[in-house]
C-alpha cells in the first residue's frame, strides 16, 4: 500500500518530559515518510512575571530578566539540537526535521494552536513541564490544546511510554475507520503490535449479542486494513470486554495489564450525545494514563 508523507508538530518546552515526547515520536513514525517541526514558544521572561512587564517596579529587575532570557534562549536551542538528533539517529532525512523557535505572540497555547493550522497530520505534546510552577502551567496548556485541537489528532505523552504495543479503542461507528486509517498512516508498521479493543457496558443479552456481531465485522475489516498497511497479521489482536462500569477505566486497565505504551481513541462517537460522551472518555483516559502516550484522533 502506497503511503504519503506525514507532517507532525512537536510542541516542546525544553523539559525532560518534552524530550521523552520527542524520543517517543522519533520511534513511532516511519522515518522515510516523516516530516517533523520542533516548535517552541519563547517567552521574554518567566510566566510569573508576565502580568508585571509594564509595572513601574519592573525596571530595576531588567538586568536579571535579560540574563534569564539569554539563558533560556541558549537552553532551548541546545534542547532543540538534541531533539533533532533523535530523529536523525532514526534515519529521518535532515531536510525533514525543522526547528521553529518563535517569541510568544498571543499566548503559548494559542500560538501552538495557530501553528497547528499549517497542514499538520498531528500534534505531539508532553504532559509535564520544567518545574512545579511550569508543570502547572504546561499541564494547563496541554489541557487547552486537547480541548481546542479538534481539526487534527493530538497526542499527550507522559513518562517514558513503552515502545512496540498499541491499544486501539474503537466503537461501532463509521468513524472507527478514521482511527484505524490514522494508525495505518502514522505508525512504522513493521515494528508494532496492535490490539483492537472494544468495551461493552450494556448487559442486556440482545444488545450484547448485536454489538458483538457488529464488532466482529468491524474487527475483520480493520484487521484486513492493518495487514494491507504492512502490519504483521500475527501481531494484530482483537478483544472485547463486557459489563465494564467505565469505558475509560477498562481501556487504561487493559493497557496497563497488557504492557501497552500507546492508547489510540477517537474523539467522537455515534451521535451528538455520543460525541460528548466520547469526549469525556478520552479526557478521562488522559487523566489516568499518566505514564503512556494517548492519541486522540479527530
Secondary structure in CASP SS format (residue, H / E / C, confidence):
PFRMAT SS
TARGET T0000
AUTHOR 0000-0000-0000
METHOD secondary structure of the structure
MODEL  1
X C 1.00
X C 1.00
X C 1.00
X C 1.00
X C 1.00
X E 1.00
X E 1.00
X E 1.00
X E 1.00
X E 1.00
X E 1.00
X C 1.00
X C 1.00
X C 1.00
X C 1.00
X H 1.00
X H 1.00
X H 1.00
X H 1.00
X H 1.00
X H 1.00
X H 1.00
X H 1.00
X H 1.00
X H 1.00
X H 1.00
X H 1.00
X H 1.00
X C 1.00
X C 1.00
X H 1.00
X H 1.00
X H 1.00
X E 1.00
X E 1.00
X E 1.00
X E 1.00
X E 1.00
X E 1.00
X E 1.00
X E 1.00
X E 1.00
X C 1.00
X C 1.00
X C 1.00
X C 1.00
X H 1.00
X H 1.00
X H 1.00
X H 1.00
X H 1.00
X H 1.00
X C 1.00
X C 1.00
X C 1.00
X H 1.00
X H 1.00
X H 1.00
X H 1.00
X H 1.00
X H 1.00
X H 1.00
X H 1.00
X H 1.00
X H 1.00
X H 1.00
X H 1.00
X H 1.00
X H 1.00
X H 1.00
X H 1.00
X H 1.00
X H 1.00
X H 1.00
X H 1.00
X H 1.00
X H 1.00
X H 1.00
X H 1.00
X H 1.00
X H 1.00
X H 1.00
X H 1.00
X H 1.00
X H 1.00
X H 1.00
X H 1.00
X H 1.00
X H 1.00
X C 1.00
X C 1.00
X C 1.00
X C 1.00
X H 1.00
X H 1.00
X H 1.00
X E 1.00
X E 1.00
X E 1.00
X E 1.00
X E 1.00
X E 1.00
X E 1.00
X C 1.00
X C 1.00
X C 1.00
X C 1.00
X H 1.00
X H 1.00
X H 1.00
X H 1.00
X H 1.00
X H 1.00
X H 1.00
X H 1.00
X H 1.00
X C 1.00
X C 1.00
X C 1.00
X C 1.00
X C 1.00
X E 1.00
X E 1.00
X E 1.00
X E 1.00
X E 1.00
X C 1.00
X C 1.00
X C 1.00
X C 1.00
X C 1.00
X H 1.00
X H 1.00
X H 1.00
X H 1.00
X H 1.00
X H 1.00
X H 1.00
X H 1.00
X H 1.00
X H 1.00
X H 1.00
X H 1.00
X H 1.00
X H 1.00
X H 1.00
X H 1.00
X H 1.00
X C 1.00
X C 1.00
X C 1.00
X C 1.00
X C 1.00
X E 1.00
X E 1.00
X E 1.00
X E 1.00
X C 1.00
X C 1.00
X C 1.00
X C 1.00
X C 1.00
X C 1.00
X C 1.00
X E 1.00
X E 1.00
X E 1.00
X E 1.00
X E 1.00
X C 1.00
X C 1.00
X C 1.00
X C 1.00
X C 1.00
X C 1.00
X H 1.00
X H 1.00
X H 1.00
X H 1.00
X H 1.00
X H 1.00
X H 1.00
X H 1.00
X H 1.00
X H 1.00
X H 1.00
X C 1.00
X C 1.00
X H 1.00
X H 1.00
X H 1.00
X C 1.00
X E 1.00
X E 1.00
X E 1.00
X E 1.00
X E 1.00
X E 1.00
X E 1.00
X E 1.00
X C 1.00
X C 1.00
X C 1.00
X C 1.00
X H 1.00
X H 1.00
X H 1.00
X H 1.00
X H 1.00
X H 1.00
X H 1.00
X H 1.00
X H 1.00
X H 1.00
X H 1.00
X H 1.00
X H 1.00
X H 1.00
X H 1.00
X H 1.00
X H 1.00
X H 1.00
X H 1.00
X H 1.00
X H 1.00
X H 1.00
X H 1.00
X H 1.00
X C 1.00
X C 1.00
X C 1.00
X C 1.00
X H 1.00
X H 1.00
X H 1.00
X E 1.00
X E 1.00
X E 1.00
X E 1.00
X E 1.00
X E 1.00
X E 1.00
X C 1.00
X C 1.00
X C 1.00
X C 1.00
X H 1.00
X H 1.00
X H 1.00
X H 1.00
X H 1.00
X H 1.00
X H 1.00
X H 1.00
X H 1.00
X H 1.00
X H 1.00
X H 1.00
X C 1.00
X C 1.00
X C 1.00
X E 1.00
X E 1.00
X E 1.00
X E 1.00
X E 1.00
X C 1.00
X C 1.00
X C 1.00
X C 1.00
X C 1.00
X H 1.00
X H 1.00
X H 1.00
X H 1.00
X H 1.00
X H 1.00
X H 1.00
X H 1.00
X H 1.00
X H 1.00
X H 1.00
X H 1.00
X H 1.00
X H 1.00
X H 1.00
X H 1.00
X H 1.00
X C 1.00
X C 1.00
X C 1.00
X C 1.00
X E 1.00
X E 1.00
X E 1.00
X E 1.00
X E 1.00
X C 1.00
END
